[in-house]
Amino acid sequence: MPADQGVPPPLAVTFDDVARAAKQIHGSVERTPLRHSRTLSEITGADVWIKFENLQFTASFKERGALNKLLSLSPAERKAGVIAMSAGNHAQGVAYHAARLGIPATIVMPLGTPFVKVEHTRKHGARVLLHGEGVAEAATYAYQVKDRQGLVFVHPYDDAHVIAGQGTIAGEMLEDEPGLDALVIPIGGGGLIAGNAIAAKHLKPSIDIYGVEARMYPSMHAVLRGEEPVCGGQTIAEGIAVKQVGEMTRHIARALVKDVLLVDEPHLEQAVNLFANVEKTVSEGAGAAALAALIAHPHVFQGRKVGLILCGGNIDPRLLASVLTRALVREGRISSLRLIGDDRPGLLSKVSKVIGDMGGNIIEVAHNRLALDVPAKGAEFDLLIETRDAQHTQEVVDALAAAGYPPRRL
């Protein structure tokens, strides 16, 4: 039997690579703050510390790995230019730092990439090519363009320089708060968790590393369990909606990651909402995934000092507005009521007075006179109302019923 049989192969990235990357990118990316959140600690039951990578210039951690990769290029490679494939944040990181370094950049993005990410990438000076329904098709096209035009491909996650650059985050976190005993890190292709697992486990071997994925895209979760991932669907965490993780990243995760947790869409929405309303900061769905894991799996982190990487803040404004509004609905502060009454003058005025006297606010009113389950001389009203909370909403409902207009909550 060979002496090394059963010994895992060495990892593609070492702590020395991460330390070298930290020196390389120092002063060219933000050293983002790590802050304790008393309110989120009370809500989740963990001692929560947040690394605000959404405060990078391009609002994402991706700058770190992209810059480290660009700085590794030879003069000839810089002159030829680079190409990258990304749904947004990697694209912006490559475009921004390539422009700073005078390197021509081409970015291939899927057709469904949020408009805000496309426009920001173009504003950084990159040539943007929209192609493919998803990242797989976009990646195939990017490699074709690379070969035709002799460009250097900057992979979004499965690259040693990119992984090392992302790993600089954990070093900063443990320098600022050595007492952290767990890190929770979003997983798309795995570059972020791979780099930071290497750094964190070197600096503090006792620390536990947890990954988190959207349940619709459980790629690393399946790989680490020897299963075939089943992925698909419209998640608000499109930044980590990756069907296949990297080869290097999966080996690193298998060696260093304690577990990969899955979160559902309501958990992601709640996390985005909490960052906005508690921390007064903007997070995209993928950026909020670490907090979503604490919400979905509180028993795992109860009483532990946990570091979360808020990895990005590039969310489409319309989606953010929708998430915040849906949170108001969940909290009972916005409710839809349906009531049936006589179709005669003054009815809506009476209903409005009852709601107003109770301190409620009517946002929208819709009449339906053609519903067959409504009397011919009647009318159906749908009211969208705003109240202080769920209890206040119930008080309004009770007052309407007492006034002879019992509503049905939709």
MOZISUL-V421355 format. One line per field, one symbol per residue. ss: DSSP state (H for helix, E for strand, L for the rest). psi: psi as a letter, one per 20 degrees, with the letter a starting at -180 (. if undefined). Layout:
ss->???
psi->???
This chain:
ss->LLLLLLLLLLLLLLHHHHHHHHHHHELLELLLLEEELHHHHHHHLLEEEEEEHHHLLLLELHHHHHHHHHHLLLHHHHHHLEEEELLLHHHHHHHHHHHHHLLLEEEEELLLLLHHHHHHHHHLLLEEEELLLLHHHHHHHHHHHHHHHLLEELLLLLLHHHHHHHLHHHHHHHHHLLLLLEEEEELLLLHHHHHHHHHHHHHLLLLEEEEEEEHHHLHHHHHLLLLLLLLLLLLLLHHHLLLLLLHHHHHHHHHHLLEEEEELHHHHHHHHHHHHHLLLLLLLLLLLHHHHHHHHLHHHHLLLEEEEEELELLLLHHHHHHHHHHHHHHLLLEEEEEEEEELLLLHHHHHHHHHHHLLLEEEEEEEELLLLLLLLLEEEEEEEEELLLHHHHHHHHHHHHHLLLLLEEL
psi->pqhjpipqqqqiprhhgghghhhgipiirpnqqoqpogghghgiirnpppomiijrgjkqihhghgghghiiqrhghghhrrqqpqjfghghgggghgghikppppppqqhjpphhhgghghhijqppoppqhahghhgghghggghhjkrppnqhhmpghgggghiighggghhhniipjqpppqpeiigghgghgggghghnhiqppprpqphimlghgggijkrppoqqrnqilhijmphprrgghhhgghhipgqpqqqrghggghgggggghgilqpprghhjhghhhhghlhhhjpjqoppponiqjnqphhggggghghhhghijipqpqpqprpnqpighggghgggghijrppgqppqoiipijpqhjrqppppoqpahahghghhgghhgghjjmprpp.
